[in-house]
Amino acid sequence: RCSLGHISDLRGGDTTSLPGFENLTMGYNKYLRPYFGGEPVQIAMSLDIASISSISESDMDYTATIYLRQRWTDPRLVFHGNKSFTLDARLVELLWVPDTYIVESKRSFLHDVTVGNRLIRLFSNGTILYALRITTTVACNMDLSKYPMDTQTCRLQLESWGYDENDVIFTWLRGNDSVHGIEKLRLSQYTVERYYTLVSKSQQETGSYPRLILQFELRRNVLYFILETYVPSTLLVMLSWVSFWITLDSVPARTCIGVTTVLSMTTLMIGSRSSLSKTNCFIKAIDVYLGICFTFIFGALVEYAVAHYSSSQKCAAKAPQEGPANELTKEMEEVNITNILNSSITSYKRKISFTSIEISSDNVNCSGLTMKTHEKIKCVLRNKMHRIIGYFTIQNPSNVDHYSKLLFPLFFMLVNVFYWAYYLYF
């Protein structure tokens, strides 16, 4: 048999023996690290990721249950033989252990059912295996600008709290092979793309501390959002185009379609943002798409308003021409007399000086007129305004629906091509 004799307990000043162990270093002090005053202790670590239960975009963190295993050599605990011994977890209080902590951890706890989930194993060469089962919630800064087509990079960082690099050195036991279980995880919204391990240092005011980093990339599964948001919003846009095939005289039908699609789109936009209420400061990819859909739906409603207004104005312009034949003839005669008088006055004014621009309502050639500079400027501006108004004047309101049947779907398809190309490949 081997014996562990006289392990000092500085709290009580006496020694505590471990039953079943003999001939181990006398005067063991758990408050002093191995190789105290000499070379640093090398601590090799490995991880098993048991689960990642939740990833919260609102709080920007994730919760994981891990098995953390640490190995180091303490020459004070060398004993003869080739065996290893597993000790009761409560005996960890009698040994020196590293002060490892999880960086950026918000909440953590050690499982204690039915006893504290810890493992201590001693090897004959003085190597100690110390294993823990921990559940921790760790911060993960997320960039949600491409949500829900985003890929998030999260980290699990292990660092020494009090011992700097002159006292301890952290290493991964087998590089990337030191991490297990993460490739088998099945998450609700994400797929683990890849992971890798890093060795780094944390430079702080009190010194330089060793740090181990597990970095993993999570790609969001976009299929759910396509069925939940993208498809309904696209169908609402297509529904708004149905009004282009309804005549302008069907005011209730076209108005009902326009208003209903606008309200439905508004409800869909509010619902998509409710799940990320705490991250509304981000302009996400899904917000851009819903904004595009809302613009097209609102544009279809405005298109009918413009077409209907132009149609009513054209009908109002034709209304005075209707009436008895004698009244029509009388009005035509009055118009002809008025046109002759206006033409004579205009010709006379042009020959003399053309002192008033407001006499004629048609475009005038201002270059050959005898007038002052500011009057020429007024003339040119008035001609320009007539041309601009002519461009925006709808001669045939029925053509508005005809062109909208082609332009709205065409522009919507082009916008979709640019949208998906940008957010999927850039």
The 8 nearest C-alpha neighbors of each residue, nearest first, counted from 0:
[[1, 20, 2, 19, 21, 22, 79, 80],
 [2, 0, 21, 20, 22, 19, 3, 78],
 [21, 20, 1, 3, 22, 19, 4, 23],
 [4, 2, 20, 21, 23, 17, 22, 16],
 [3, 5, 16, 21, 6, 2, 23, 25],
 [4, 6, 14, 16, 25, 15, 26, 7],
 [7, 5, 27, 15, 14, 26, 4, 16],
 [8, 6, 14, 27, 28, 26, 5, 9],
 [7, 9, 10, 14, 12, 11, 13, 6],
 [10, 8, 12, 11, 7, 13, 28, 30],
 [9, 11, 8, 12, 13, 7, 14, 30],
 [12, 10, 9, 13, 8, 14, 7, 15],
 [11, 13, 9, 8, 10, 14, 7, 15],
 [14, 12, 11, 8, 7, 15, 9, 10],
 [15, 13, 7, 5, 6, 8, 16, 12],
 [16, 14, 6, 5, 7, 8, 17, 13],
 [15, 17, 4, 5, 3, 18, 6, 14],
 [16, 18, 3, 20, 19, 15, 4, 2],
 [19, 17, 20, 16, 2, 3, 21, 4],
 [18, 20, 2, 17, 1, 0, 21, 3],
 [2, 21, 19, 1, 3, 18, 17, 0],
 [2, 20, 22, 1, 3, 23, 4, 0],
 [21, 23, 2, 3, 1, 4, 24, 78],
 [24, 22, 3, 21, 76, 78, 4, 2],
 [25, 23, 75, 76, 27, 26, 22, 4],
 [24, 26, 5, 27, 4, 23, 6, 22],
 [25, 27, 6, 7, 5, 28, 24, 14],
 [26, 28, 6, 7, 25, 24, 29, 75],
 [29, 27, 30, 7, 31, 26, 6, 8],
 [28, 30, 95, 94, 31, 93, 27, 32],
 [31, 29, 28, 95, 32, 9, 94, 27],
 [32, 30, 29, 28, 35, 33, 95, 34],
 [31, 33, 35, 95, 34, 30, 29, 40],
 [34, 32, 73, 35, 40, 31, 74, 75],
 [35, 33, 37, 38, 36, 32, 39, 40],
 [34, 36, 33, 32, 37, 31, 38, 39],
 [35, 37, 34, 38, 166, 39, 33, 32],
 [38, 36, 34, 35, 39, 166, 33, 165],
 [37, 39, 34, 40, 36, 166, 165, 35],
 [40, 38, 166, 167, 165, 41, 168, 37],
 [39, 41, 167, 168, 166, 42, 33, 38],
 [40, 42, 168, 167, 71, 169, 39, 43],
 [43, 41, 71, 169, 70, 168, 170, 40],
 [44, 42, 170, 172, 70, 171, 69, 169],
 [45, 43, 69, 171, 172, 68, 70, 170],
 [44, 46, 177, 68, 172, 178, 67, 171],
 [47, 45, 178, 67, 66, 177, 68, 179],
 [46, 48, 179, 66, 180, 65, 178, 49],
 [49, 47, 65, 180, 181, 50, 179, 64],
 [48, 50, 64, 65, 47, 180, 66, 51],
 [51, 49, 64, 63, 48, 52, 184, 65],
 [52, 50, 63, 62, 53, 64, 61, 49],
 [51, 53, 62, 50, 63, 54, 61, 186],
 [54, 52, 62, 61, 51, 55, 63, 186],
 [53, 55, 61, 60, 56, 62, 52, 59],
 [54, 56, 57, 59, 60, 58, 61, 53],
 [57, 55, 59, 58, 54, 275, 60, 141],
 [56, 58, 277, 55, 59, 275, 278, 276],
 [57, 59, 55, 56, 60, 277, 138, 61],
 [60, 58, 56, 139, 55, 57, 140, 138],
 [61, 59, 138, 139, 137, 55, 58, 54],
 [60, 62, 54, 136, 137, 53, 55, 63],
 [63, 61, 136, 53, 135, 51, 52, 137],
 [64, 62, 51, 50, 135, 134, 52, 65],
 [63, 65, 134, 50, 49, 133, 48, 135],
 [66, 64, 48, 133, 49, 47, 132, 67],
 [65, 67, 132, 47, 131, 46, 133, 68],
 [68, 66, 46, 131, 130, 65, 45, 132],
 [67, 69, 130, 45, 44, 129, 46, 66],
 [70, 68, 44, 129, 43, 128, 130, 42],
 [71, 69, 128, 43, 42, 127, 44, 129],
 [70, 72, 42, 126, 127, 41, 43, 73],
 [71, 73, 126, 125, 127, 74, 70, 40],
 [72, 74, 125, 33, 75, 76, 126, 71],
 [75, 73, 125, 76, 77, 72, 33, 124],
 [74, 76, 24, 73, 77, 125, 27, 23],
 [75, 77, 125, 74, 73, 23, 24, 78],
 [78, 76, 125, 124, 123, 74, 75, 23],
 [77, 79, 123, 23, 76, 80, 124, 22],
 [80, 78, 123, 77, 81, 1, 124, 22],
 [79, 81, 82, 123, 78, 1, 83, 124],
 [82, 80, 123, 83, 79, 122, 124, 78],
 [81, 83, 80, 123, 122, 84, 79, 121],
 [84, 82, 122, 121, 123, 120, 85, 81],
 [83, 85, 121, 120, 86, 122, 82, 119],
 [86, 84, 120, 119, 121, 83, 87, 118],
 [87, 85, 119, 120, 88, 84, 90, 118],
 [86, 88, 89, 90, 85, 119, 118, 91],
 [89, 87, 90, 117, 118, 91, 119, 86],
 [88, 90, 91, 87, 92, 115, 86, 117],
 [89, 91, 92, 88, 93, 87, 86, 94],
 [92, 90, 93, 94, 89, 88, 119, 96],
 [91, 93, 90, 94, 89, 95, 29, 88],
 [94, 92, 91, 90, 29, 95, 8, 6],
 [95, 93, 29, 91, 92, 96, 90, 28],
 [94, 96, 29, 30, 32, 97, 93, 31],
 [95, 97, 94, 98, 91, 129, 32, 29],
 [98, 96, 99, 95, 159, 42, 162, 167],
 [97, 99, 159, 160, 100, 96, 161, 162],
 [100, 98, 159, 97, 158, 160, 157, 101],
 [99, 101, 158, 157, 159, 102, 160, 98],
 [102, 100, 157, 104, 156, 103, 158, 99],
 [101, 103, 156, 104, 157, 100, 158, 155],
 [104, 102, 138, 137, 105, 101, 156, 139],
 [103, 105, 137, 102, 101, 136, 106, 138],
 [106, 104, 136, 137, 103, 138, 107, 135],
 [107, 105, 136, 135, 104, 108, 137, 134],
 [108, 106, 135, 134, 136, 104, 105, 133],
 [107, 109, 134, 133, 110, 135, 106, 132],
 [108, 110, 133, 132, 111, 134, 116, 107],
 [111, 109, 116, 115, 112, 132, 133, 108],
 [110, 115, 112, 114, 116, 113, 109, 117],
 [113, 111, 114, 110, 115, 116, 109, 117],
 [112, 114, 111, 115, 116, 110, 117, 109],
 [115, 113, 111, 112, 116, 110, 117, 88],
 [114, 111, 116, 117, 110, 112, 113, 88],
 [117, 115, 110, 111, 132, 131, 114, 118],
 [118, 116, 131, 88, 130, 115, 132, 119],
 [117, 119, 130, 88, 129, 120, 131, 116],
 [118, 120, 129, 86, 128, 85, 88, 121],
 [119, 121, 85, 128, 84, 127, 86, 118],
 [122, 120, 127, 84, 83, 126, 85, 128],
 [121, 123, 83, 126, 125, 124, 127, 82],
 [122, 124, 78, 125, 77, 81, 80, 79],
 [125, 123, 77, 122, 126, 78, 74, 72],
 [124, 126, 77, 76, 73, 72, 74, 123],
 [127, 125, 72, 122, 71, 124, 121, 73],
 [126, 128, 121, 70, 71, 120, 72, 129],
 [127, 129, 70, 120, 119, 69, 130, 121],
 [128, 130, 119, 69, 118, 68, 127, 70],
 [131, 129, 68, 118, 117, 67, 69, 128],
 [130, 132, 117, 67, 66, 116, 133, 68],
 [131, 133, 66, 116, 65, 109, 110, 67],
 [134, 132, 109, 65, 64, 108, 131, 135],
 [135, 133, 64, 107, 63, 108, 65, 109],
 [136, 134, 107, 63, 62, 106, 137, 133],
 [135, 137, 62, 106, 105, 61, 104, 107],
 [138, 136, 104, 60, 61, 103, 105, 135],
 [137, 139, 60, 103, 59, 104, 140, 61],
 [140, 138, 60, 153, 59, 141, 137, 61],
 [139, 141, 59, 138, 142, 153, 60, 152],
 [142, 140, 143, 151, 139, 59, 56, 152],
 [141, 143, 144, 140, 151, 145, 149, 146],
 [144, 142, 146, 145, 141, 283, 281, 149],
 [143, 145, 283, 146, 142, 282, 284, 281],
 [146, 144, 284, 149, 148, 143, 283, 147],
 [147, 145, 148, 143, 149, 283, 284, 144],
 [146, 148, 149, 145, 221, 219, 285, 284],
 [149, 147, 146, 145, 221, 219, 150, 422],
 [148, 150, 145, 146, 147, 219, 218, 151],
 [149, 151, 218, 217, 219, 216, 152, 148],
 [152, 150, 217, 216, 141, 153, 149, 218],
 [151, 153, 216, 215, 217, 150, 154, 214],
 [154, 152, 139, 215, 214, 151, 216, 155],
 [155, 153, 214, 213, 156, 215, 212, 152],
 [154, 156, 213, 212, 214, 157, 153, 101],
 [157, 155, 212, 102, 211, 101, 154, 213],
 [158, 156, 101, 211, 210, 100, 102, 212],
 [159, 157, 210, 99, 100, 209, 160, 211],
 [158, 160, 99, 98, 162, 161, 208, 209],
 [159, 161, 98, 99, 162, 158, 100, 208],
 [160, 162, 159, 163, 98, 208, 99, 205],
 [161, 163, 166, 159, 160, 167, 164, 208],
 [164, 162, 208, 165, 166, 207, 206, 167],
 [163, 165, 167, 208, 166, 209, 168, 207],
 [166, 164, 163, 39, 167, 38, 162, 168],
 [165, 167, 39, 164, 162, 163, 40, 168],
 [168, 166, 40, 39, 164, 41, 165, 162],
 [167, 169, 41, 164, 42, 40, 209, 39],
 [168, 170, 42, 209, 43, 41, 167, 210],
 [171, 169, 43, 42, 172, 44, 168, 198],
 [172, 170, 44, 174, 43, 173, 177, 45],
 [171, 173, 43, 44, 177, 45, 174, 170],
 [174, 172, 177, 176, 171, 175, 45, 178],
 [175, 173, 171, 176, 177, 172, 196, 178],
 [176, 174, 177, 196, 195, 178, 173, 171],
 [175, 177, 173, 174, 178, 179, 172, 45],
 [176, 178, 45, 173, 175, 174, 172, 46],
 [179, 177, 46, 176, 47, 45, 175, 180],
 [180, 178, 47, 181, 48, 46, 177, 176],
 [179, 181, 48, 183, 182, 47, 49, 184],
 [182, 180, 183, 184, 48, 179, 178, 47],
 [181, 183, 180, 184, 191, 179, 193, 194],
 [184, 182, 180, 181, 185, 179, 191, 48],
 [183, 185, 181, 182, 186, 50, 180, 51],
 [186, 184, 183, 187, 190, 189, 191, 50],
 [185, 187, 189, 188, 184, 190, 51, 52],
 [186, 188, 189, 185, 220, 190, 53, 219],
 [189, 187, 220, 219, 186, 190, 221, 218],
 [190, 188, 219, 218, 186, 220, 217, 187],
 [189, 191, 218, 217, 192, 219, 186, 220],
 [192, 190, 217, 193, 216, 218, 189, 182],
 [191, 193, 216, 217, 190, 218, 194, 215],
 [194, 192, 216, 215, 191, 195, 217, 182],
 [195, 193, 215, 214, 216, 196, 213, 192],
 [194, 196, 214, 175, 213, 215, 197, 193],
 [197, 195, 213, 175, 212, 214, 174, 198],
 [196, 198, 212, 211, 199, 213, 195, 214],
 [199, 197, 211, 210, 212, 170, 196, 200],
 [198, 200, 210, 211, 209, 197, 201, 212],
 [201, 199, 209, 210, 208, 202, 207, 198],
 [202, 200, 208, 207, 203, 209, 210, 199],
 [201, 203, 207, 206, 200, 208, 204, 205],
 [204, 202, 206, 205, 207, 201, 208, 200],
 [203, 205, 206, 202, 207, 201, 208, 163],
 [204, 206, 203, 207, 202, 163, 208, 161],
 [207, 205, 203, 204, 202, 163, 208, 164],
 [206, 208, 202, 201, 163, 203, 164, 200],
 [207, 209, 163, 201, 164, 200, 159, 206],
 [210, 208, 200, 164, 169, 158, 168, 159],
 [211, 209, 158, 199, 200, 157, 198, 201],
 [210, 212, 198, 157, 156, 197, 199, 158],
 [213, 211, 156, 197, 196, 155, 214, 198],
 [212, 214, 196, 155, 154, 195, 156, 197],
 [213, 215, 154, 194, 195, 153, 212, 196],
 [216, 214, 194, 153, 152, 193, 154, 195],
 [215, 217, 152, 192, 193, 151, 191, 194],
 [216, 218, 191, 151, 150, 190, 189, 192],
 [219, 217, 150, 190, 189, 192, 149, 191],
 [218, 220, 189, 188, 221, 149, 150, 148],
 [219, 221, 188, 189, 222, 218, 223, 190],
 [220, 222, 224, 223, 219, 147, 148, 225],
 [223, 221, 225, 224, 220, 226, 227, 219],
 [224, 222, 226, 225, 221, 227, 220, 228],
 [223, 225, 227, 221, 226, 228, 222, 229],
 [226, 224, 229, 222, 223, 227, 228, 230],
 [227, 225, 223, 224, 230, 228, 229, 222],
 [226, 228, 224, 225, 223, 229, 230, 231],
 [229, 227, 224, 231, 225, 230, 226, 232],
 [228, 230, 225, 232, 231, 233, 226, 227],
 [229, 231, 233, 232, 226, 228, 225, 234],
 [232, 230, 234, 233, 228, 229, 235, 227],
 [231, 233, 235, 229, 234, 230, 228, 236],
 [234, 232, 236, 230, 235, 231, 229, 237],
 [233, 235, 237, 231, 236, 232, 238, 230],
 [236, 234, 238, 232, 233, 237, 260, 231],
 [235, 237, 233, 239, 234, 238, 296, 292],
 [236, 238, 234, 240, 239, 235, 233, 241],
 [239, 237, 235, 240, 236, 241, 234, 260],
 [238, 240, 236, 237, 241, 296, 242, 257],
 [241, 239, 237, 242, 238, 243, 299, 236],
 [242, 240, 243, 239, 238, 244, 237, 245],
 [241, 243, 245, 240, 244, 253, 239, 256],
 [244, 242, 400, 241, 245, 240, 404, 403],
 [243, 245, 242, 241, 246, 400, 240, 404],
 [246, 244, 242, 243, 247, 249, 253, 241],
 [247, 245, 248, 249, 244, 243, 242, 250],
 [246, 248, 249, 307, 245, 250, 306, 303],
 [247, 249, 246, 250, 307, 245, 251, 253],
 [250, 248, 247, 252, 246, 251, 253, 245],
 [249, 251, 253, 248, 252, 254, 247, 255],
 [252, 250, 254, 253, 249, 255, 256, 248],
 [253, 251, 255, 254, 250, 249, 256, 242],
 [254, 252, 256, 242, 255, 250, 251, 257],
 [253, 255, 257, 251, 256, 252, 250, 258],
 [254, 256, 252, 258, 253, 257, 251, 259],
 [257, 255, 253, 259, 254, 258, 260, 252],
 [258, 256, 300, 254, 260, 255, 259, 239],
 [257, 259, 261, 255, 260, 256, 254, 262],
 [260, 258, 262, 256, 261, 257, 255, 263],
 [259, 261, 263, 257, 262, 258, 264, 235],
 [262, 260, 258, 264, 259, 263, 265, 296],
 [261, 263, 265, 259, 264, 260, 258, 266],
 [264, 262, 260, 266, 265, 261, 259, 267],
 [263, 265, 267, 261, 266, 262, 260, 268],
 [264, 266, 262, 268, 263, 267, 261, 269],
 [267, 265, 263, 269, 264, 268, 270, 262],
 [266, 268, 264, 270, 265, 269, 271, 263],
 [269, 267, 265, 271, 266, 270, 264, 289],
 [268, 270, 266, 272, 267, 271, 273, 265],
 [271, 269, 267, 273, 272, 268, 266, 274],
 [272, 270, 268, 269, 273, 267, 274, 228],
 [271, 273, 269, 275, 270, 274, 276, 268],
 [272, 274, 276, 270, 275, 271, 269, 277],
 [275, 273, 272, 276, 271, 270, 57, 277],
 [276, 274, 272, 273, 278, 277, 57, 279],
 [275, 277, 273, 278, 274, 279, 272, 57],
 [276, 278, 57, 275, 279, 58, 280, 56],
 [279, 277, 280, 275, 276, 281, 57, 56],
 [278, 280, 281, 277, 276, 275, 272, 282],
 [279, 281, 278, 282, 277, 283, 276, 143],
 [280, 282, 279, 283, 278, 144, 143, 142],
 [283, 281, 144, 286, 280, 284, 287, 279],
 [282, 284, 144, 286, 146, 285, 145, 281],
 [283, 285, 145, 287, 286, 146, 144, 288],
 [284, 286, 288, 287, 283, 289, 146, 147],
 [287, 285, 289, 283, 284, 288, 290, 282],
 [288, 286, 290, 284, 285, 289, 291, 283],
 [289, 287, 291, 285, 290, 286, 292, 284],
 [290, 288, 292, 286, 291, 287, 293, 285],
 [289, 291, 293, 287, 288, 292, 286, 294],
 [292, 290, 288, 294, 289, 293, 287, 295],
 [293, 291, 289, 295, 294, 290, 236, 296],
 [292, 294, 290, 296, 291, 295, 297, 289],
 [295, 293, 291, 297, 292, 296, 298, 290],
 [294, 296, 298, 292, 297, 293, 299, 291],
 [297, 295, 293, 299, 298, 294, 236, 239],
 [296, 298, 300, 294, 299, 295, 293, 301],
 [297, 299, 295, 301, 296, 300, 294, 302],
 [300, 298, 302, 296, 297, 301, 295, 239],
 [301, 299, 257, 297, 298, 302, 303, 304],
 [300, 302, 304, 298, 303, 299, 305, 297],
 [303, 301, 299, 305, 300, 304, 298, 306],
 [302, 304, 306, 300, 301, 305, 307, 299],
 [303, 305, 301, 307, 302, 306, 308, 300],
 [306, 304, 308, 302, 303, 307, 309, 301],
 [307, 305, 303, 309, 396, 308, 304, 310],
 [306, 308, 310, 304, 309, 305, 303, 247],
 [307, 309, 311, 305, 310, 306, 304, 312],
 [310, 308, 312, 306, 311, 307, 396, 305],
 [309, 311, 307, 313, 308, 312, 396, 306],
 [310, 312, 314, 308, 313, 309, 315, 307],
 [313, 311, 315, 309, 314, 310, 308, 316],
 [314, 312, 316, 310, 315, 311, 309, 317],
 [315, 313, 311, 317, 316, 312, 318, 310],
 [314, 316, 312, 318, 313, 317, 311, 319],
 [317, 315, 313, 314, 318, 312, 319, 320],
 [316, 318, 314, 315, 320, 319, 313, 321],
 [317, 319, 315, 320, 316, 321, 314, 322],
 [320, 318, 321, 317, 316, 315, 322, 327],
 [319, 321, 318, 317, 322, 327, 316, 330],
 [322, 320, 319, 318, 323, 317, 327, 324],
 [321, 323, 324, 320, 327, 326, 319, 325],
 [324, 322, 326, 325, 327, 321, 328, 320],
 [323, 325, 327, 326, 328, 322, 329, 321],
 [326, 324, 328, 327, 323, 329, 322, 330],
 [325, 327, 329, 328, 323, 324, 330, 322],
 [328, 326, 324, 330, 325, 329, 331, 323],
 [327, 329, 325, 331, 326, 330, 324, 332],
 [330, 328, 326, 332, 327, 331, 325, 333],
 [329, 331, 333, 327, 332, 328, 334, 326],
 [332, 330, 334, 328, 333, 329, 335, 327],
 [331, 333, 335, 329, 334, 330, 328, 336],
 [334, 332, 330, 336, 331, 335, 337, 329],
 [333, 335, 331, 337, 332, 336, 338, 330],
 [334, 336, 338, 332, 337, 333, 331, 339],
 [337, 335, 339, 333, 338, 334, 332, 340],
 [336, 338, 334, 340, 335, 339, 341, 333],
 [337, 339, 335, 341, 336, 340, 342, 334],
 [340, 338, 342, 336, 337, 341, 335, 343],
 [341, 339, 343, 337, 342, 338, 344, 336],
 [340, 342, 338, 344, 343, 339, 345, 337],
 [341, 343, 339, 345, 340, 344, 338, 346],
 [344, 342, 340, 346, 345, 341, 347, 339],
 [343, 345, 347, 341, 346, 342, 348, 340],
 [346, 344, 342, 348, 347, 343, 341, 349],
 [347, 345, 343, 349, 348, 344, 342, 350],
 [348, 346, 344, 350, 345, 349, 343, 351],
 [349, 347, 353, 345, 351, 350, 346, 352],
 [348, 350, 353, 346, 347, 351, 352, 345],
 [351, 349, 347, 348, 352, 346, 353, 368],
 [350, 352, 348, 349, 353, 347, 369, 354],
 [351, 353, 354, 369, 349, 348, 350, 370],
 [354, 352, 349, 348, 355, 351, 370, 369],
 [353, 355, 352, 356, 370, 348, 374, 349],
 [356, 354, 357, 353, 358, 374, 348, 359],
 [355, 357, 358, 378, 359, 354, 353, 374],
 [356, 358, 355, 359, 360, 378, 354, 381],
 [359, 357, 356, 355, 360, 345, 341, 344],
 [360, 358, 357, 361, 356, 345, 362, 363],
 [359, 361, 358, 362, 357, 356, 363, 385],
 [362, 360, 359, 363, 382, 385, 381, 358],
 [361, 363, 382, 360, 364, 385, 381, 359],
 [364, 362, 365, 361, 382, 378, 359, 379],
 [365, 363, 366, 367, 362, 368, 378, 379],
 [364, 366, 368, 367, 363, 375, 378, 379],
 [367, 365, 364, 368, 375, 369, 363, 379],
 [368, 366, 365, 364, 369, 370, 363, 349],
 [369, 367, 365, 366, 370, 349, 353, 364],
 [370, 368, 352, 367, 353, 371, 351, 349],
 [371, 369, 368, 374, 352, 375, 372, 353],
 [370, 372, 374, 373, 375, 369, 354, 376],
 [371, 373, 375, 374, 376, 370, 377, 369],
 [374, 372, 376, 375, 371, 377, 370, 378],
 [373, 375, 377, 371, 376, 372, 378, 370],
 [374, 376, 378, 372, 373, 377, 365, 379],
 [377, 375, 373, 379, 374, 378, 380, 372],
 [378, 376, 374, 380, 375, 379, 381, 373],
 [377, 379, 375, 381, 376, 380, 374, 365],
 [380, 378, 382, 376, 381, 377, 375, 383],
 [381, 379, 383, 377, 382, 378, 376, 384],
 [380, 382, 384, 378, 383, 379, 377, 385],
 [381, 383, 362, 385, 379, 380, 384, 378],
 [384, 382, 380, 386, 381, 385, 387, 379],
 [383, 385, 387, 381, 386, 382, 388, 380],
 [386, 384, 382, 388, 383, 387, 389, 381],
 [385, 387, 389, 383, 384, 388, 390, 382],
 [388, 386, 384, 390, 389, 385, 383, 391],
 [389, 387, 385, 391, 390, 386, 384, 392],
 [388, 390, 386, 392, 387, 391, 385, 393],
 [389, 391, 387, 388, 392, 386, 393, 385],
 [392, 390, 388, 389, 393, 387, 386, 394],
 [391, 393, 389, 390, 388, 394, 309, 387],
 [394, 392, 395, 396, 391, 309, 390, 399],
 [393, 395, 392, 396, 313, 309, 398, 397],
 [394, 396, 397, 393, 398, 399, 310, 309],
 [397, 395, 306, 398, 310, 399, 309, 393],
 [396, 398, 399, 395, 400, 401, 306, 247],
 [399, 397, 401, 396, 400, 395, 402, 403],
 [398, 400, 397, 401, 402, 396, 403, 306],
 [401, 399, 403, 243, 398, 402, 397, 404],
 [400, 402, 398, 399, 403, 404, 397, 405],
 [401, 403, 399, 404, 405, 400, 406, 398],
 [402, 404, 400, 406, 405, 407, 401, 399],
 [405, 403, 402, 401, 406, 400, 407, 243],
 [404, 406, 403, 402, 407, 408, 409, 401],
 [405, 407, 403, 409, 408, 410, 404, 402],
 [406, 408, 410, 409, 403, 405, 411, 404],
 [409, 407, 411, 410, 406, 405, 412, 404],
 [410, 408, 406, 412, 411, 407, 405, 413],
 [411, 409, 413, 407, 412, 408, 406, 414],
 [410, 412, 408, 414, 409, 413, 407, 415],
 [413, 411, 415, 409, 410, 414, 408, 416],
 [414, 412, 410, 416, 415, 411, 409, 417],
 [413, 415, 411, 417, 416, 412, 418, 410],
 [416, 414, 418, 412, 413, 417, 419, 411],
 [415, 417, 413, 414, 418, 419, 420, 412],
 [416, 418, 420, 414, 415, 419, 421, 413],
 [419, 417, 415, 421, 416, 420, 414, 422],
 [420, 418, 422, 421, 416, 417, 423, 415],
 [419, 421, 417, 423, 418, 424, 422, 416],
 [422, 420, 425, 418, 419, 423, 424, 417],
 [421, 423, 419, 420, 425, 424, 418, 145],
 [424, 422, 420, 421, 419, 425, 148, 418],
 [423, 425, 421, 420, 422, 419, 418, 148],
 [424, 421, 422, 423, 420, 419, 145, 418]]
